[in-house]
């Protein structure tokens, strides 16, 4: 029998050290700067305005976490950070990490209170009705939130564009589209497909700007509406990504009923989310996302659900 040690417990306990180091590097724009050219410690200090006292520890910690490479005195991005944390690339996922750093990091400090009360621990504590009312009322914060949703969805969007049998379908609607990361990935991969991004009207300029940056405005359009109050636009495929976890079971069922009504015979409803495994033992991300819904919403939770259903 292997000797028990406290190492794993301690590693989890200090996990916030590594997390905040990465989040701070993203917030400072470190990976985007290193994408331009490798830099030595003094070069990083100058570009980012860092004090020399801890800059070496900061950079070498990122090396130890395999997020940077160091050759001689020069630091450069790893393959992963070059692909996903350079803000100049269309595959950038840093928006969600920026939101983690600026918003969620401090709200999670009140997890114990949320567990005792069952109430959200975000802006709702200072008077906002809910998360979306607070974020959507401020244009700058809305843009940041929508960019965060792009980061959260990018991996799934790339996989869905590659693996879903799009040859069978000609159109889709992405419900709660945010910036439009998924519509863009699908349209780039399948030239015969046209798509609709469905979200609240205030999202329209940000969606259109993002779509224009990929020169896809002829094939992707925005449809403004409230998915609880309005019917969904009809399309061969109705997509709901990282959407259902925001709501309680009654609201989830109502949204899926709307999706069913919008899907034609032979069409499909495609759902992707942080789905918890049936035995609730393995999907750490799904379980932690459900805790995050406690922090962020009044009734949201992540529950086991099928990822796709034929219409």
Order of alpha helices (4+ residues) and beta strands (2+ residues): alpha-alpha-alpha-beta-alpha-alpha-beta-beta-alpha-alpha-alpha-alpha-alpha-beta-alpha-beta-alpha-beta-beta-alpha-beta-alpha-beta
